[in-house]
């Protein structure tokens, strides 16, 4: 039978509690990220120039992948700030933000491609 002091048991519990708390926090963050991606009007876009982005906060240890760009459309009912908190590695853009911005070399001309919502009349 094992004999140990109460102090040793409390130290052991504290040592185990810290990593288990991190795992719990990280799993909740991953669940919130995946729920946000399933919302209407939110889409993850890939960037051809960036091959891989690591998920923040060591979430990659739990199998979560980073996302380069997130775009939310007019149908998104949540907060864009919440998307930025859940996906700090991503560039988050909305319906009025330029999807693509190009500055022509040698001039001050800037070309922007912006998503617009078109409605068809009946």
N, C-alpha and C positions, 0 to 999 in steps of 0.2 A: 504494500500500500504506500502511496506517495505521501510524503509529509513536507509541507512547505508553509511558509509564513503568509499571513494575510497581505503584507506589503508586497511580497513576490507575486501573489495572485493579482493584485491591483496593477502592478507594473506590466504583467503579462497581458492583462485585458486592455490596458491603454495602448500597448504596442500593437495588438491585433486590431483595435478599434480604428486607428488612423487609416490603414490601407482599405479596410472594409468600408469605411465612410466614403473614401475616394471612389471606390467601385460603385457604390450606390448612387453617388452624385453623378458620376459619368454615365451610368446606365439611364438615369432619368434624362440627362442632357441628350443622349442619343435618341431616346424615345420622342422627346420634344422636337428634335431635328427632323426625324422621319415623319412625324405627324404634320409638321409645317410643309414638308415637300408634297404631302398628299392633298393639301388644301387646293381648292379651285383657284385658278389664276396664278399659281406659282409653278415656275418651271426652272429646272437646272440646265444651264447651258455649258457647253464645253468650249474651251479656247484651244484653237489648233496650235498656238505657239507655246502653250504651257502644257507639259505632259502630265505632271503629277503635283498635287498640292496635298500636304499633310493635314489631317484633321487636327484641330486645336486641342490643347490640354491633354495630350497623350491619349486621346480617344482612339487613335489608330491602334493602340495596344488591344483594344476590345473589338477591332475589326471595322471601325468606322472610316469611311473614305472622305477626303476633303473635296469641296466643290469650289470650282474657280469662279463661276458667275451664277447669280440667281436673278431671275426676272419675275416681277409680279405684275399681273395685268389689272385691268379695271374691275374684274370680278373678285379680286382678293379682298376679303373683309377684315383681315387682321392688321396689325401694326407693322409698317416697314422697319421701325426701330427694333421690334422684337426679332425680325429676321436677321438684322445686323448683329444682334446679341447672340442668336443661336448659331450663326455662321460667320464668325469674325474673319475667317480666311477667305471669304467670298466678297466679290464686288456685287452689291445689291443695286438693281436698277428697277425703276417703275415705269408706268405708262407714259409719263412726260419726260423721262430721262432719255438722252440719246442712247440708242443701242450701239451705234458705232460713230466715233468722232475722228475725223481725219483732218489734219492741218496740211495744206499744200506747201511743199518746200519753196522757200524764196518769196512767199507772200503771206499776207495776213488772212487769206481766205480759209475758212473752216467749213467743212462739209459734215453734216450730222444726219444720221438716219434715225428717225423717231417713229415709234409705234403709234398708230392712231386707231381709234375705235370708229369703225364705219357702221352705220345702221342702214339697213335696207327698209325703205318704206313699203307698206303692203299694197 
